[in-house]
Amino acid sequence: MQSVAGLLLLVLTGCYSYRPLETASPEFGTRVEADLTDRGSVDLANQIGPGAMSVRGEVLQSEPEALILALTVVLGRNQQETFWRGEHVRLPLTTVARVQQRRFALGKSLLFGGAVLGGLFAAVAAFDGSGDGGGGSGRGAGPSPQ
């Protein structure tokens, strides 16, 4: 039972990072982050808003001259994230400086999961009633009868 709980915790606390693509062009369904060029930020402003620095989303189609993404996040130059609901946006490759793929980070996930699990064990130990610190047993708590 504890191993199932530990595995569930690891899955729920999974950490991800963006790393360079392993293929020349990303496949359908791949989650990517595309950093925009300065010119790309200006050219795409009417579609994704002004001052965009990078976009995140799922690849719908990879063409020789463009990527079509279902957007989830647009990150502005002010580091503010704007969340999208999968709207389709065509990014000409001339507007993209770099594309990275979202990947599961096992080391970070294990470290974070271990910290959370340790915190849970500490909380359970702190609140586990052993019976010797707190309220009485009900005997002798009131005044003695006369």
Residue pairs with C-beta under 8 A, 6 or more apart in sequence:
6 113
6 117
9 113
9 116
9 117
10 109
10 110
10 113
13 109
13 112
13 113
13 116
14 104
14 109
15 104
15 105
15 108
15 109
15 112
16 102
16 103
16 104
16 105
17 102
17 103
17 105
17 108
18 32
18 33
18 100
18 101
18 102
18 103
19 100
19 101
19 103
20 100
20 101
21 32
21 99
21 100
21 101
22 101
25 62
26 32
26 59
26 62
26 67
26 99
26 101
27 59
27 62
28 59
28 60
28 61
28 62
29 58
29 59
30 58
30 59
30 101
30 102
31 56
31 57
31 58
31 59
31 101
31 102
32 56
32 57
32 58
32 59
32 67
32 69
32 99
32 100
32 101
32 102
33 54
33 55
33 56
33 99
33 100
33 102
34 54
34 55
34 56
34 67
34 69
34 91
34 96
34 98
34 99
34 100
35 53
35 54
35 96
35 97
35 98
35 99
35 100
36 44
36 52
36 53
36 54
36 55
36 91
36 95
36 96
36 97
37 94
37 95
37 96
37 97
39 94
39 95
40 91
40 92
40 94
40 95
40 96
40 97
41 50
41 51
41 52
41 53
41 77
41 95
43 92
43 95
44 52
44 89
44 91
44 95
45 51
45 52
47 89
48 55
48 71
48 74
48 89
49 74
49 76
49 82
51 76
51 77
51 78
52 74
52 75
52 76
52 77
53 75
53 76
53 77
54 74
54 75
55 69
55 71
55 73
55 74
55 75
55 89
55 91
56 71
56 72
56 73
56 74
56 75
56 102
57 69
57 70
57 71
57 72
57 73
57 84
57 86
57 89
58 69
58 70
58 72
58 86
59 67
59 68
59 69
60 68
60 69
60 70
60 88
61 67
61 68
62 68
65 92
65 93
65 94
66 90
66 91
66 92
66 93
67 90
67 91
67 93
67 96
67 99
68 88
68 89
68 90
68 91
69 88
69 89
69 91
70 86
70 87
70 88
71 84
71 86
71 87
71 88
71 89
72 83
72 84
72 85
72 86
73 81
73 82
73 83
73 84
74 81
74 82
74 84
75 81
75 82
76 82
